[in-house]
Amino acid sequence: MDPKNFKYSKNHEWIGLWDKNYVVGITHFAQNELGDIIYLDINENIVGTEIEEGNVFGTIEAVKTVSDLFMPVSGKILEINKKLLSNPEFINQNSYDKGWILRIKILDKQEYDLLMSFEEYEKYTN
């Protein structure tokens, strides 16, 4: 998965097309700012539900802080990366590959189109 092909939110989530569905995660910038990630709290009952853009779908805990995870677009949750629930450090190791958090079906393509490109996100974080 190439981060240059993803879209990015101001809340530091990324979204990209992977194997016919979209996946969501936090950016390399975000995981670097958080530091060592020790816990991911996502209710497994969200699978099959729809969550609107901007709403919280879980939290991520690092050694010194806890942060909310926000949906970058409105979507139906198809899957949670359950490997992260027992190995949240995968996000630190590679937030764009084995560190993906959700697989979703986008409900509003216009929301996706309005997100930042890789280049725009790079400027936003510098």
Salt bridges, closest charged atoms under 4 A:
GLU44 OE1 - LYS82 NZ 3.51
GLU79 OE1 - ARG103 NE 2.95
ASP113 OD1 - LYS109 NZ 3.18
